[in-house]
Amino acid sequence: MKIGIIGGSGYIGGELLRILLLHPKVEVTAVVSRQYAGEYLYRVKPNLRKQTTLKFVPLEIEYLKKNCDLVFTATPHGATVNLASKLLEAGLKVIDMSADFRLKNPADYEKWYGWKHSNPSLLGEAVYGLPEFHREEIRKARLIACPGCMATVTILSLAPVVKAGVVEKDRIVVDAKIGSSGGGSAPSPASHHSERFGGVRVYNVFGHRHIAEIEQELNALAEEPVTISFTPHAVNMVRGILATSHVFLKKDLTVPDVWRLYRSLYQNEPFVRLVRENKGLYRLPNPNIVIGSNYCDIGFELDNHVNRMIILAAIDNLVKGAAGQGVQCLNILLGIDERTGLEVQGFHPM
């Protein structure tokens, strides 16, 4: 399959290139960047030197139609909402890395993103690109909307207990720590080294836009409404997310009970690992161990003092939280082993 990437100069575009240039079943044939059109890829992405001699090209639908079968859109939120129709009309399949088609209810875009969705007819067609729960829909999709990174790690960590109905659905509190790459490659005062380094900065204390995705997907699994309290923190690392969820149990659970809940959903999932060790340095999930990989590590502890379960989950925000998950969806769409091109272990030490 011939692959195009729109927005190839950003962090997610760079990760797509890193993975897809070595993928045995695809060929990257077009990489779009308005800013860098005409430049060699490796001058913007120096880690790709000697991997490719491709140059960035401007955005031209006819060029993409002629040279590609499928296009990844790694563009800022709001940029794909109208572009997707043109790509689909040209006969291209689309895997969108932005938020433009993740939510099913058009009104949610006004509530959570502050703009009116201009292409609501496509929301019903778009498939939410979380393979663990939408694999069969992904196989037949023309338009796949990849989840947000913090939504991915939160949904995967909470789904088993929400689906089983063992936790209070209106008392779920999530605290997420994320590395600086989660803010994208465009600099801002908040991403300036002297402001970010050495600190922990809370932002979007309530009302973070990823809540919409999390509630949408968890409500599809639950028999009663689910609401999430969610607060992210910018921490002193480049890549990775650690999500700590606090849930309150409706009934007493033992450690083996919880293991059974998680294994019932994830025992055959290639990129979900259950981590709860009795000894060693990394007894519970830690972003350091998954950086560079497509894995989501999930662990837990039971706090009998207040009948609470603490669920911890770690991913690389640029891989399982973005590009790797997109490639996993691509593999499903192609009908090949979804681990193809993604069997990379995390780096250690970091």
C-alpha positions as a Markdown table, in Angstrom:
| # | Residue | x | y | z |
|---|---|---|---|---|
| 1 | Met | 0.0 | 0.0 | 0.0 |
| 2 | Lys | 1.2 | 3.5 | -0.9 |
| 3 | Ile | 1.1 | 5.8 | 2.1 |
| 4 | Gly | 1.0 | 9.6 | 2.3 |
| 5 | Ile | 1.5 | 11.7 | 5.4 |
| 6 | Ile | 0.0 | 15.2 | 5.7 |
| 7 | Gly | 1.8 | 17.1 | 8.5 |
| 8 | Gly | 5.0 | 15.1 | 8.3 |
| 9 | Ser | 7.2 | 17.7 | 9.9 |
| 10 | Gly | 5.6 | 17.5 | 13.4 |
| 11 | Tyr | 6.3 | 15.1 | 16.2 |
| 12 | Ile | 3.6 | 12.6 | 15.2 |
| 13 | Gly | 4.4 | 12.9 | 11.6 |
| 14 | Gly | 8.0 | 12.1 | 12.4 |
| 15 | Glu | 7.1 | 9.0 | 14.4 |
| 16 | Leu | 4.9 | 7.8 | 11.6 |
| 17 | Leu | 7.9 | 8.2 | 9.3 |
| 18 | Arg | 10.2 | 6.4 | 11.7 |
| 19 | Ile | 7.8 | 3.4 | 11.8 |
| 20 | Leu | 6.5 | 3.3 | 8.2 |
| 21 | Leu | 9.8 | 3.7 | 6.4 |
| 22 | Leu | 10.8 | 0.3 | 7.8 |
| 23 | His | 7.3 | -1.3 | 7.5 |
| 24 | Pro | 7.5 | -4.3 | 5.2 |
| 25 | Lys | 4.1 | -4.0 | 3.7 |
| 26 | Val | 3.9 | -0.3 | 2.8 |
| 27 | Glu | 5.7 | 2.4 | 0.9 |
| 28 | Val | 5.8 | 6.0 | 1.9 |
| 29 | Thr | 5.3 | 7.9 | -1.3 |
| 30 | Ala | 4.3 | 11.5 | -0.2 |
| 31 | Val | 5.1 | 13.6 | 2.8 |
| 32 | Val | 3.3 | 16.9 | 2.9 |
| 33 | Ser | 4.5 | 20.1 | 4.7 |
| 34 | Arg | 3.7 | 23.6 | 3.6 |
| 35 | Gln | 6.6 | 25.0 | 5.6 |
| 36 | Tyr | 9.3 | 22.6 | 4.4 |
| 37 | Ala | 8.1 | 21.8 | 0.8 |
| 38 | Gly | 11.1 | 21.0 | -1.3 |
| 39 | Glu | 13.4 | 20.1 | 1.7 |
| 40 | Tyr | 14.7 | 16.6 | 2.2 |
| 41 | Leu | 13.0 | 14.8 | 5.1 |
| 42 | Tyr | 16.2 | 14.1 | 6.9 |
| 43 | Arg | 17.0 | 17.8 | 7.2 |
| 44 | Val | 13.9 | 18.3 | 9.4 |
| 45 | Lys | 14.0 | 14.8 | 10.8 |
| 46 | Pro | 17.7 | 14.0 | 11.2 |
| 47 | Asn | 17.1 | 10.6 | 12.7 |
| 48 | Leu | 15.9 | 9.5 | 9.2 |
| 49 | Arg | 19.2 | 10.2 | 7.5 |
| 50 | Lys | 20.1 | 7.3 | 5.2 |
| 51 | Gln | 16.6 | 5.9 | 5.6 |
| 52 | Thr | 15.0 | 8.0 | 2.8 |
| 53 | Thr | 15.8 | 10.5 | 0.1 |
| 54 | Leu | 12.2 | 11.7 | 0.0 |
| 55 | Lys | 11.5 | 15.5 | 0.0 |
| 56 | Phe | 8.5 | 17.2 | 1.5 |
| 57 | Val | 5.8 | 18.2 | -1.0 |
| 58 | Pro | 3.0 | 20.8 | -0.9 |
| 59 | Leu | -0.6 | 19.8 | -0.2 |
| 60 | Glu | -2.1 | 18.9 | -3.6 |
| 61 | Ile | -5.0 | 16.5 | -3.7 |
| 62 | Glu | -4.4 | 15.4 | -7.2 |
| 63 | Tyr | -0.8 | 14.5 | -6.4 |
| 64 | Leu | -1.9 | 12.5 | -3.4 |
| 65 | Lys | -4.6 | 10.8 | -5.4 |
| 66 | Lys | -2.1 | 9.7 | -8.0 |
| 67 | Asn | 0.6 | 8.6 | -5.6 |
| 68 | Cys | -1.2 | 7.2 | -2.5 |
| 69 | Asp | -3.8 | 4.7 | -1.5 |
| 70 | Leu | -4.1 | 5.9 | 2.1 |
| 71 | Val | -3.2 | 9.2 | 3.8 |
| 72 | Phe | -2.4 | 9.9 | 7.5 |
| 73 | Thr | -3.4 | 13.4 | 8.5 |
| 74 | Ala | -1.1 | 14.5 | 11.3 |
| 75 | Thr | -2.5 | 18.0 | 11.4 |
| 76 | Pro | -3.5 | 20.4 | 14.2 |
| 77 | His | -7.1 | 20.1 | 15.5 |
| 78 | Gly | -9.6 | 21.7 | 13.1 |
| 79 | Ala | -7.4 | 21.3 | 10.0 |
| 80 | Thr | -8.7 | 17.9 | 8.8 |
| 81 | Val | -12.4 | 18.6 | 9.3 |
| 82 | Asn | -12.9 | 19.8 | 5.7 |
| 83 | Leu | -9.8 | 18.2 | 4.2 |
| 84 | Ala | -11.0 | 14.7 | 5.0 |
| 85 | Ser | -14.0 | 15.0 | 2.6 |
| 86 | Lys | -11.7 | 15.9 | -0.3 |
| 87 | Leu | -9.3 | 13.0 | 0.4 |
| 88 | Leu | -12.2 | 10.6 | 0.6 |
| 89 | Glu | -13.8 | 11.9 | -2.6 |
| 90 | Ala | -10.4 | 11.3 | -4.3 |
| 91 | Gly | -10.7 | 7.6 | -3.4 |
| 92 | Leu | -8.2 | 7.7 | -0.5 |
| 93 | Lys | -8.6 | 6.1 | 2.8 |
| 94 | Val | -7.8 | 8.4 | 5.8 |
| 95 | Ile | -6.3 | 7.8 | 9.2 |
| 96 | Asp | -6.7 | 11.0 | 11.1 |
| 97 | Met | -4.4 | 11.7 | 14.1 |
| 98 | Ser | -6.3 | 14.9 | 15.1 |
| 99 | Ala | -9.5 | 15.3 | 17.2 |
| 100 | Asp | -11.6 | 16.3 | 14.3 |
| 101 | Phe | -13.6 | 13.0 | 14.0 |
| 102 | Arg | -13.2 | 11.4 | 17.4 |
| 103 | Leu | -16.5 | 12.5 | 18.9 |
| 104 | Lys | -19.9 | 11.2 | 17.6 |
| 105 | Asn | -22.1 | 14.0 | 18.8 |
| 106 | Pro | -21.5 | 17.3 | 16.8 |
| 107 | Ala | -22.6 | 19.3 | 19.9 |
| 108 | Asp | -19.6 | 18.0 | 21.8 |
| 109 | Tyr | -17.2 | 19.9 | 19.6 |
| 110 | Glu | -18.9 | 23.2 | 20.6 |
| 111 | Lys | -18.7 | 22.1 | 24.3 |
| 112 | Trp | -15.2 | 20.7 | 24.5 |
| 113 | Tyr | -13.3 | 22.4 | 21.6 |
| 114 | Gly | -15.2 | 25.7 | 21.2 |
| 115 | Trp | -16.0 | 25.4 | 17.5 |
| 116 | Lys | -19.0 | 24.1 | 15.5 |
| 117 | His | -18.2 | 21.0 | 13.5 |
| 118 | Ser | -18.5 | 21.8 | 9.8 |
| 119 | Asn | -18.7 | 18.2 | 8.6 |
| 120 | Pro | -21.0 | 16.4 | 11.0 |
| 121 | Ser | -22.1 | 13.8 | 8.3 |
| 122 | Leu | -18.7 | 12.2 | 8.5 |
| 123 | Leu | -18.8 | 11.8 | 12.3 |
| 124 | Gly | -21.2 | 8.8 | 12.0 |
| 125 | Glu | -18.9 | 7.1 | 9.5 |
| 126 | Ala | -15.6 | 7.7 | 11.3 |
| 127 | Val | -14.4 | 4.8 | 13.4 |
| 128 | Tyr | -12.7 | 5.5 | 16.7 |
| 129 | Gly | -9.2 | 4.0 | 16.2 |
| 130 | Leu | -8.8 | 2.2 | 19.5 |
| 131 | Pro | -8.1 | -1.4 | 18.2 |
| 132 | Glu | -8.8 | -3.1 | 21.5 |
| 133 | Phe | -12.5 | -2.1 | 21.3 |
| 134 | His | -13.1 | -1.3 | 17.6 |
| 135 | Arg | -11.1 | -3.9 | 15.7 |
| 136 | Glu | -13.9 | -5.2 | 13.5 |
| 137 | Glu | -15.1 | -1.7 | 12.6 |
| 138 | Ile | -11.5 | -0.6 | 11.7 |
| 139 | Arg | -11.2 | -3.5 | 9.2 |
| 140 | Lys | -13.9 | -2.0 | 7.0 |
| 141 | Ala | -13.3 | 1.7 | 7.6 |
| 142 | Arg | -12.6 | 4.5 | 5.1 |
| 143 | Leu | -12.0 | 7.1 | 7.8 |
| 144 | Ile | -10.3 | 6.2 | 11.2 |
| 145 | Ala | -10.1 | 8.8 | 14.0 |
| 146 | Cys | -7.2 | 7.9 | 16.2 |
| 147 | Pro | -7.7 | 8.6 | 19.9 |
| 148 | Gly | -5.9 | 11.3 | 21.9 |
| 149 | Cys | -2.9 | 10.1 | 23.9 |
| 150 | Met | -4.4 | 10.7 | 27.4 |
| 151 | Ala | -7.7 | 9.3 | 26.3 |
| 152 | Thr | -6.0 | 6.1 | 25.1 |
| 153 | Val | -4.2 | 5.4 | 28.3 |
| 154 | Thr | -7.2 | 6.3 | 30.5 |
| 155 | Ile | -9.8 | 4.3 | 28.5 |
| 156 | Leu | -7.6 | 1.2 | 28.4 |
| 157 | Ser | -6.9 | 1.4 | 32.1 |
| 158 | Leu | -10.5 | 1.9 | 33.2 |
| 159 | Ala | -12.4 | -0.2 | 30.7 |
| 160 | Pro | -12.3 | -3.6 | 32.5 |
| 161 | Val | -13.7 | -2.3 | 35.8 |
| 162 | Val | -16.3 | 0.0 | 34.2 |
| 163 | Lys | -17.5 | -2.8 | 32.0 |
| 164 | Ala | -17.7 | -5.2 | 34.9 |
| 165 | Gly | -19.8 | -2.7 | 36.9 |
| 166 | Val | -17.7 | -3.0 | 40.0 |
| 167 | Val | -16.9 | 0.7 | 40.6 |
| 168 | Glu | -18.9 | 3.8 | 41.3 |
| 169 | Lys | -19.5 | 5.4 | 37.8 |
| 170 | Asp | -19.7 | 9.0 | 39.1 |
| 171 | Arg | -16.6 | 8.9 | 41.3 |
| 172 | Ile | -13.7 | 8.3 | 39.0 |
| 173 | Val | -10.7 | 10.6 | 39.4 |
| 174 | Val | -7.8 | 10.5 | 36.9 |
| 175 | Asp | -4.5 | 12.3 | 37.4 |
| 176 | Ala | -2.3 | 12.2 | 34.3 |
| 177 | Lys | 1.4 | 13.2 | 34.0 |
| 178 | Ile | 2.6 | 13.9 | 30.4 |
| 179 | Gly | 5.9 | 14.8 | 28.8 |
| 180 | Ser | 6.5 | 18.0 | 26.8 |
| 181 | Ser | 6.1 | 16.3 | 23.4 |
| 182 | Gly | 2.4 | 16.1 | 24.2 |
| 183 | Gly | 2.2 | 19.8 | 23.4 |
| 184 | Gly | 3.4 | 19.3 | 19.8 |
| 185 | Ser | 6.5 | 20.8 | 18.1 |
| 186 | Ala | 5.3 | 24.5 | 18.0 |
| 187 | Pro | 7.0 | 26.4 | 20.8 |
| 188 | Ser | 5.1 | 28.4 | 23.4 |
| 189 | Pro | 6.0 | 30.2 | 26.6 |
| 190 | Ala | 4.8 | 27.2 | 28.6 |
| 191 | Ser | 7.2 | 24.9 | 26.7 |
| 192 | His | 10.2 | 27.1 | 27.0 |
| 193 | His | 13.0 | 25.1 | 28.7 |
| 194 | Ser | 13.6 | 27.6 | 31.5 |
| 195 | Glu | 9.9 | 27.6 | 32.4 |
| 196 | Arg | 9.3 | 23.8 | 32.1 |
| 197 | Phe | 12.4 | 22.2 | 33.3 |
| 198 | Gly | 12.5 | 21.0 | 36.9 |
| 199 | Gly | 8.9 | 21.6 | 37.6 |
| 200 | Val | 5.4 | 20.1 | 37.6 |
| 201 | Arg | 2.7 | 22.3 | 36.1 |
| 202 | Val | -1.0 | 21.6 | 36.3 |
| 203 | Tyr | -3.1 | 22.8 | 33.4 |
| 204 | Asn | -6.8 | 22.4 | 32.3 |
| 205 | Val | -7.5 | 21.6 | 36.0 |
| 206 | Phe | -11.0 | 20.7 | 34.9 |
| 207 | Gly | -12.8 | 20.4 | 31.6 |
| 208 | His | -9.9 | 18.9 | 29.6 |
| 209 | Arg | -11.1 | 18.1 | 26.1 |
| 210 | His | -10.0 | 14.4 | 26.3 |
| 211 | Ile | -12.8 | 13.9 | 28.9 |
| 212 | Ala | -15.3 | 13.8 | 26.0 |
| 213 | Glu | -13.5 | 10.8 | 24.3 |
| 214 | Ile | -13.1 | 9.0 | 27.6 |
| 215 | Glu | -16.7 | 9.3 | 28.6 |
| 216 | Gln | -17.9 | 8.5 | 25.1 |
| 217 | Glu | -16.0 | 5.2 | 25.0 |
| 218 | Leu | -16.6 | 4.1 | 28.6 |
| 219 | Asn | -20.3 | 4.9 | 28.4 |
| 220 | Ala | -20.4 | 2.5 | 25.4 |
| 221 | Leu | -19.2 | -0.3 | 27.8 |
| 222 | Ala | -21.3 | 0.6 | 30.8 |
| 223 | Glu | -24.9 | 0.0 | 31.8 |
| 224 | Glu | -25.2 | 3.3 | 33.7 |
| 225 | Pro | -23.8 | 6.8 | 32.9 |
| 226 | Val | -20.0 | 7.3 | 33.5 |
| 227 | Thr | -18.5 | 10.6 | 34.4 |
| 228 | Ile | -14.8 | 11.3 | 34.8 |
| 229 | Ser | -12.8 | 13.9 | 36.8 |
| 230 | Phe | -9.6 | 14.4 | 34.9 |
| 231 | Thr | -6.6 | 16.7 | 35.6 |
| 232 | Pro | -3.3 | 16.6 | 33.6 |
| 233 | His | 0.1 | 17.7 | 34.7 |
| 234 | Ala | 3.1 | 18.7 | 32.6 |
| 235 | Val | 6.2 | 17.0 | 34.0 |
| 236 | Asn | 9.9 | 17.1 | 33.4 |
| 237 | Met | 10.2 | 14.5 | 30.7 |
| 238 | Val | 10.0 | 14.6 | 26.9 |
| 239 | Arg | 7.9 | 11.5 | 26.2 |
| 240 | Gly | 5.5 | 9.4 | 28.1 |
| 241 | Ile | 2.3 | 9.5 | 30.1 |
| 242 | Leu | 1.5 | 8.0 | 33.5 |
| 243 | Ala | -2.2 | 8.0 | 34.3 |
| 244 | Thr | -3.2 | 7.3 | 37.9 |
| 245 | Ser | -6.9 | 6.6 | 38.3 |
| 246 | His | -8.7 | 6.4 | 41.6 |
| 247 | Val | -11.9 | 4.4 | 41.6 |
| 248 | Phe | -14.2 | 3.4 | 44.5 |
| 249 | Leu | -15.5 | -0.2 | 44.6 |
| 250 | Lys | -19.1 | -1.2 | 44.9 |
| 251 | Lys | -18.1 | -4.5 | 46.5 |
| 252 | Asp | -15.0 | -6.1 | 48.0 |
| 253 | Leu | -12.5 | -7.4 | 45.4 |
| 254 | Thr | -9.3 | -9.4 | 45.9 |
| 255 | Val | -6.2 | -9.2 | 43.9 |
| 256 | Pro | -7.1 | -12.4 | 41.9 |
| 257 | Asp | -10.5 | -10.9 | 41.2 |
| 258 | Val | -8.9 | -7.8 | 39.6 |
| 259 | Trp | -6.5 | -9.9 | 37.6 |
| 260 | Arg | -9.4 | -11.9 | 36.2 |
| 261 | Leu | -11.2 | -8.7 | 35.1 |
| 262 | Tyr | -8.2 | -7.4 | 33.2 |
| 263 | Arg | -7.2 | -10.7 | 31.7 |
| 264 | Ser | -10.8 | -11.3 | 30.5 |
| 265 | Leu | -10.4 | -8.2 | 28.2 |
| 266 | Tyr | -6.7 | -8.1 | 27.5 |
| 267 | Gln | -5.2 | -11.6 | 27.6 |
| 268 | Asn | -5.1 | -11.7 | 23.7 |
| 269 | Glu | -4.2 | -8.1 | 23.1 |
| 270 | Pro | -0.7 | -7.8 | 21.6 |
| 271 | Phe | 0.0 | -4.3 | 23.0 |
| 272 | Val | -1.5 | -4.4 | 26.5 |
| 273 | Arg | 0.7 | -5.7 | 29.3 |
| 274 | Leu | -0.4 | -6.2 | 32.9 |
| 275 | Val | 2.3 | -5.1 | 35.3 |
| 276 | Arg | 2.2 | -5.8 | 39.1 |
| 277 | Glu | 5.3 | -7.3 | 40.5 |
| 278 | Asn | 6.2 | -8.3 | 44.0 |
| 279 | Lys | 9.9 | -7.4 | 43.6 |
| 280 | Gly | 12.3 | -5.4 | 41.5 |
| 281 | Leu | 12.6 | -1.7 | 40.6 |
| 282 | Tyr | 9.6 | -1.5 | 38.2 |
| 283 | Arg | 6.8 | -3.1 | 40.2 |
| 284 | Leu | 4.1 | -1.0 | 38.6 |
| 285 | Pro | 3.8 | 0.8 | 35.2 |
| 286 | Asn | 6.4 | 3.5 | 34.5 |
| 287 | Pro | 6.7 | 5.5 | 31.3 |
| 288 | Asn | 10.4 | 4.9 | 31.2 |
| 289 | Ile | 9.9 | 1.3 | 30.2 |
| 290 | Val | 7.5 | 1.9 | 27.3 |
| 291 | Ile | 9.2 | 4.8 | 25.5 |
| 292 | Gly | 9.7 | 4.0 | 21.9 |
| 293 | Ser | 7.2 | 1.1 | 22.0 |
| 294 | Asn | 3.5 | 0.6 | 21.2 |
| 295 | Tyr | 2.8 | -1.0 | 24.6 |
| 296 | Cys | 0.3 | 0.1 | 27.3 |
| 297 | Asp | 1.3 | -1.1 | 30.7 |
| 298 | Ile | -1.4 | -1.4 | 33.3 |
| 299 | Gly | -1.2 | -2.2 | 37.0 |
| 300 | Phe | -3.2 | -1.7 | 40.2 |
| 301 | Glu | -3.3 | -1.7 | 44.0 |
| 302 | Leu | -6.2 | -2.1 | 46.4 |
| 303 | Asp | -6.6 | 0.3 | 49.3 |
| 304 | Asn | -9.0 | -1.4 | 51.7 |
| 305 | His | -8.9 | 1.5 | 54.1 |
| 306 | Val | -11.3 | 3.5 | 51.9 |
| 307 | Asn | -12.4 | 0.7 | 49.5 |
| 308 | Arg | -10.4 | 2.3 | 46.7 |
| 309 | Met | -8.5 | 0.8 | 43.8 |
| 310 | Ile | -5.7 | 2.7 | 42.3 |
| 311 | Ile | -5.1 | 1.9 | 38.6 |
| 312 | Leu | -1.8 | 3.0 | 36.9 |
| 313 | Ala | -1.2 | 2.9 | 33.2 |
| 314 | Ala | 1.8 | 4.1 | 31.1 |
| 315 | Ile | 2.3 | 4.7 | 27.4 |
| 316 | Asp | 4.6 | 6.6 | 25.0 |
| 317 | Asn | 2.3 | 9.5 | 24.0 |
| 318 | Leu | 3.8 | 9.6 | 20.5 |
| 319 | Val | 3.6 | 5.8 | 19.8 |
| 320 | Lys | 0.7 | 4.0 | 21.5 |
| 321 | Gly | -0.8 | 7.4 | 22.1 |
| 322 | Ala | -0.5 | 8.5 | 18.4 |
| 323 | Ala | 1.6 | 7.2 | 15.5 |
| 324 | Gly | 2.0 | 3.5 | 16.7 |
| 325 | Gln | -1.7 | 3.2 | 17.3 |
| 326 | Gly | -2.3 | 4.7 | 13.8 |
| 327 | Val | 0.0 | 2.0 | 12.3 |
| 328 | Gln | -1.8 | -0.6 | 14.4 |
| 329 | Cys | -5.1 | 0.5 | 12.8 |
| 330 | Leu | -3.4 | 0.5 | 9.3 |
| 331 | Asn | -2.3 | -3.1 | 9.9 |
| 332 | Ile | -5.8 | -4.2 | 10.8 |
| 333 | Leu | -7.1 | -2.4 | 7.7 |
| 334 | Leu | -4.6 | -4.2 | 5.5 |
| 335 | Gly | -5.6 | -7.6 | 7.1 |
| 336 | Ile | -2.1 | -8.4 | 8.3 |
| 337 | Asp | -0.7 | -9.1 | 11.7 |
| 338 | Glu | -1.3 | -5.9 | 13.6 |
| 339 | Arg | 2.2 | -6.1 | 15.3 |
| 340 | Thr | 3.8 | -5.6 | 11.9 |
| 341 | Gly | 6.4 | -2.8 | 12.1 |
| 342 | Leu | 5.6 | -2.3 | 15.8 |
| 343 | Glu | 7.5 | -5.0 | 17.5 |
| 344 | Val | 9.9 | -2.6 | 19.2 |
| 345 | Gln | 10.7 | -2.9 | 22.9 |
| 346 | Gly | 10.9 | 0.2 | 25.1 |
| 347 | Phe | 14.3 | 1.7 | 25.7 |
| 348 | His | 16.0 | 1.1 | 29.0 |
| 349 | Pro | 17.6 | 2.9 | 30.6 |
| 350 | Met | 16.2 | 6.2 | 29.4 |
